[in-house]
Amino acid sequence: MVVAPSIVSLPSPNHADIALWLIDLDAHPEWCDAPWLSISEQDRASRFRFDLHARRYRASHAALRLILGQAMGLDPSTLEFTEGTHGKPRLLNINAPCFNMSHSAGWALVGLCPNHPIGVDIELIAPMADAPLLAQKNFSASEYAVFLATPPDQQLQAFFRCWTRKEACLKALGSGLSIEPHEFEAGLGSLLQRTFIAIDGQACAMTVSSIDLPIPAMAAFAKLADANSPLAM
């Protein structure tokens, strides 16, 4: 599905029923005045301190509305959104797909799934002197052991791979930062993996997979196993 030249459709890993798009947020400055943005979106953009952040916010939400509108056969300006307990957005329109969006500098990633709650995360790869310390704090014991065993010249990519996978899992659940990343396994590999997050003594099952990108960044998606999970937030 072609939406706009700066919105690139990505292959869905492992033949999952998830559609993915990579968006260049700096390619369409005219989207800052997109008429399909809501008043609340325009108002939130106006509260950013720096114009660059405001422009990228408008561009990401303009692109998101274009993608969702085309997927649903609706005018993007007619889409209605609400938020979960921890701020995860979802659509109020009838027969709306589940979706999620992530940003990193001038790029955004959008994922759609017909029925199951999903999460996506993208992070541009940049040098991080404190990556080992963050891995020790946020990875599970087994993940941290794998990280330490990774050759030093590959540890930065391994860190971002695991980090994006964990973020995607938490975003699929909609938990925000109410769950510590070290409490569950997302893995440092790139392939599809089944995992779960324990919530009040119950296991919320999901799958997580890394996403290949044409830019120097890491990304991942996660999908809840139960389309109607009462544990989704």
C-alpha positions in Angstrom: 0.0 0.0 0.0 1.6 3.3 -1.1 0.6 6.2 1.1 3.2 8.9 0.3 6.8 8.9 -1.0 8.3 9.4 2.4 6.2 6.6 4.0 7.9 3.3 3.1 6.1 0.0 3.6 8.3 -2.6 5.2 8.2 -6.4 4.9 6.4 -8.0 7.8 8.9 -10.3 9.6 8.0 -14.0 9.9 4.9 -13.6 7.7 3.1 -12.0 10.7 -0.3 -10.3 10.1 1.3 -6.9 10.9 1.7 -4.1 8.4 4.7 -1.8 9.0 5.7 1.6 7.7 8.9 3.7 8.1 8.4 7.5 7.9 10.9 10.2 7.1 9.6 13.0 9.4 11.7 15.7 7.7 10.6 15.0 4.1 7.3 16.8 4.2 7.5 20.3 5.8 4.0 21.0 4.4 2.6 18.4 6.8 3.0 20.9 9.6 -0.2 22.5 8.3 -2.0 19.3 7.4 -5.7 20.0 7.5 -6.5 16.5 8.7 -4.7 17.0 12.0 -7.1 17.5 15.0 -7.3 20.7 17.1 -5.8 18.8 20.0 -2.9 17.5 17.9 -2.2 21.1 16.7 -2.5 22.4 20.3 0.0 19.8 21.6 2.4 20.5 18.8 2.3 24.2 19.7 3.5 23.4 23.3 6.9 22.0 22.2 9.8 24.2 23.1 11.7 23.7 19.9 10.2 24.1 16.4 12.0 21.0 15.1 10.2 18.8 17.7 6.9 20.5 16.9 7.3 19.9 13.1 8.2 16.3 13.6 5.3 15.7 15.9 2.9 17.2 13.3 4.5 15.1 10.6 4.3 11.8 12.5 0.7 12.3 13.4 -0.2 13.5 9.9 1.5 10.4 8.5 -0.3 8.1 11.1 -3.7 9.5 10.1 -2.9 9.0 6.4 -1.9 5.3 7.0 -4.9 4.6 9.2 -7.3 6.4 7.0 -6.1 4.5 3.9 -6.2 1.2 5.7 -9.8 1.8 6.8 -11.0 3.6 3.7 -11.8 6.8 5.8 -10.9 10.4 5.5 -7.9 10.8 7.9 -9.6 13.8 9.6 -12.5 11.7 10.7 -10.4 9.3 12.8 -11.1 9.5 16.6 -8.6 8.5 19.2 -8.6 7.8 22.9 -5.9 6.6 25.3 -5.5 3.6 27.7 -4.6 3.8 31.4 -1.0 4.5 30.7 -1.5 6.7 27.6 -1.4 4.2 24.8 -3.5 5.6 21.9 -6.2 3.6 20.2 -9.0 4.2 17.7 -12.6 4.7 18.6 -13.9 4.1 15.0 -15.9 1.0 14.3 -13.8 -2.0 13.1 -10.6 -0.1 13.6 -7.3 -2.0 13.6 -4.9 -2.0 16.5 -1.9 0.2 15.9 1.2 1.7 17.5 3.8 4.3 16.6 7.4 5.0 17.7 9.8 7.9 17.0 13.5 8.4 17.0 14.9 11.7 15.9 13.7 12.3 12.3 12.1 8.8 11.8 8.9 7.2 12.9 7.7 3.6 12.7 4.0 2.6 12.5 2.6 -0.8 12.9 -1.0 -2.1 12.3 -2.6 -5.4 13.2 -6.2 -6.3 12.4 -7.2 -7.6 15.9 -4.3 -8.1 18.3 -2.8 -5.3 20.4 0.7 -4.5 19.2 3.7 -2.4 20.1 6.6 -1.1 17.9 9.8 0.6 18.8 12.6 2.3 16.8 15.9 3.6 18.0 18.6 5.2 15.9 22.0 3.6 16.7 24.3 6.1 18.4 27.4 5.7 20.6 26.4 5.1 24.3 29.2 4.9 26.9 26.7 3.8 29.5 25.2 0.9 27.4 26.8 -1.8 29.6 25.4 -0.1 32.8 21.9 0.2 31.2 22.0 -3.4 30.1 22.9 -4.5 33.6 20.0 -2.5 35.0 17.3 -3.3 32.4 18.1 -6.7 31.0 17.2 -10.0 32.7 20.1 -12.0 34.2 20.3 -14.3 31.1 20.0 -11.4 28.7 22.8 -9.6 30.5 25.0 -12.7 30.4 24.5 -12.9 26.6 25.3 -9.2 26.3 28.6 -9.7 28.2 29.5 -12.6 26.0 28.9 -10.5 22.8 32.1 -9.3 21.2 32.8 -5.6 22.3 32.4 -4.3 18.7 29.0 -5.8 18.5 27.7 -4.9 22.0 26.1 -1.5 20.9 23.9 -3.2 18.3 23.1 -6.0 20.7 22.0 -3.4 23.3 19.7 -1.6 20.9 18.3 -4.8 19.6 17.3 -6.0 23.0 16.2 -2.6 24.1 13.8 -2.1 21.2 12.4 -5.6 21.7 11.6 -4.9 25.3 10.1 -1.5 24.5 7.9 -3.1 21.8 6.6 -5.7 24.4 5.8 -3.0 27.0 4.1 -0.9 24.3 2.0 -3.9 23.1 0.8 -4.3 26.6 0.3 -0.6 27.0 1.9 -0.6 30.4 4.2 2.3 30.0 7.0 2.2 32.6 4.9 0.6 35.2 6.7 -2.7 34.6 10.4 -3.0 34.9 12.2 -4.2 31.7 14.4 -6.6 33.6 11.3 -8.6 34.8 10.8 -10.4 31.4 12.7 -11.8 28.5 12.7 -10.3 25.0 16.1 -11.6 23.8 19.1 -10.2 22.0 18.5 -12.2 18.8 16.5 -10.9 15.9 14.1 -13.8 15.3 10.6 -14.2 16.5 10.4 -15.2 20.1 7.5 -16.1 22.4 7.6 -14.5 25.8 5.3 -13.4 28.6 5.0 -10.6 31.1 3.7 -11.4 34.6 1.0 -9.1 35.8 -0.6 -9.6 39.2 0.2 -13.3 39.1 -1.0 -13.8 35.5 1.0 -14.4 32.4 0.4 -12.1 29.4 1.7 -14.0 26.4 3.1 -12.3 23.3 5.5 -12.7 20.5 8.4 -10.3 19.7 10.6 -9.9 16.6 13.2 -7.5 15.3 12.6 -5.6 12.1 15.1 -5.0 9.3 15.4 -1.3 8.4 17.1 0.5 5.5 18.5 3.1 7.9 21.1 2.8 10.7 18.6 1.9 13.4 17.1 -1.0 15.4 13.4 -1.7 15.5 11.1 -4.4 16.8 7.4 -5.3 17.0 5.5 -7.3 19.6 1.9 -8.7 19.5 -0.2 -10.0 22.3 -1.3 -13.6 21.9 -4.8 -12.9 23.1 -6.7 -10.4 21.0 -9.0 -9.6 23.9 -6.5 -10.0 26.8 -8.0 -8.5 30.0 -4.3 -7.7 30.9 -3.9 -5.1 28.1 -3.7 -1.6 29.5 
